[in-house]
Amino acid sequence: MNDNKYVIGIDTSNYKTSVAVTDLEGNILSDCRHLLAVKKGERGLRQSNALFQHINKLPILIKEALSNIECGRICAAAVSTRPRPVEGSYMPVFNAGKSSAHSLAAALKIPVYEFSHQEGHIEAVRRKCTLKDEKTFLVYHLSGGTSELLRVKSTGSSFEIETIGGSLDISYGQVLDRVGVSLGMDFPAGEELDRIAFASKGVTKKFLRPIPNKGAYVNLSGIETQCQRSISPDENKEPLIAETFEKIASSIHKSVEAAIVQTGLTKVIFVGGVSGSMYIKKYLQSKLQQNDIRLAFAAGDLASDNAVGIAFLGGIAYEAS
């Protein structure tokens, strides 16, 4: 019976090691993750450091993910091997997951399927949301390293993806992490900043100019510069943080509206860690959830980097083989 077969998925992004096991019905049997260590005051990791941490952590996470799994039921392995499904997309960190997945597949005598990190993000949210049956839709990938607005067509175990908007320089996640570190927070800082912004009592217009939109595209280096110049050790941090989130959410809103006009598509899925922001989600729902525009956000913590979507895609590929 297909419903007792499992897929193990592995994802090794620049900041998180992830291993998941799902069944062919789309149930999540295990979901194990480890955030890579970043030194206090630093704003990221070198690829060599991140790769080293993945290599050390993967055996522990694989053992944890399989602790209650009958390995004879694992029918396939799936892994992210590059950031995006385009020619030339490459980051060394994904070699750690690729090596582990192929070793597991060889030992268990099962097939291994390769996908991109971005495809895993999309499937992790799509599979569990109200838009799961849509064939063509918009996706806004909002994460620590990526801010891309995409036109996506599902083709079964993969996606046809066209970039139609997003940031032309740094990402929304980079803005938040850099500002958070400058405010004395640990990296990554997005979740802590979001809690402060969401709990704030109103937004001032004291610090920042709006983020300039060019249709569905934006430039974000200016907002980071404004934030850095507005940081004062003697001033309450909350108003600046709340205003930063308001400006970010507003620019995302304008980009999505432009993409809807451009494509005629009114179904929008938000993926990536930044899309898990309570502040941004509430703002976008208040502005966009009207006129037949349907929005979908991640269930639970599936917005952030994870191997669940990769395992889901592996299951689809296995059943199609």
PyMOL commands that set and color helices and strands:
alter all, ss='L'
color gray80, all
select helices_A, chain A and resi 2-4+47-65+71-73+94-108+117-126+172-182+190-199+221-230+237-263+273-276+278-288+308-320
alter helices_A, ss='H'
color red, helices_A
select strands_A, chain A and resi 6-12+16-23+28-35+74-82+112-116+136-142+147-154+159-167+213-214+217-218+267-271+294-296
alter strands_A, ss='S'
color yellow, strands_A
deselect
rebuild
show_as cartoon
